[in-house]
Amino acid sequence: MPYMEPHHLKAGDEITLQYLGAALVLQWHNLPEKTQQELVQQAESVGGLPPVTSLHDQIKALIGRAKD
């Protein structure tokens, strides 16, 4: 899977990523299950970010809250 380092990001990209992430969460249940699994695997392998405990569980919880 591709690896994204912080130097790939420009100033202001964090806001863009927040919008993109929100749109992805809102459309999550419209994505094929294979795509969902690949996105979670990719998220778990992104480098250059602070480690997050139980990332997989936190992703599932966030998507579950958006579904309600």
Beta strands, then each sheet from edge to edge (+ up, - down):
end
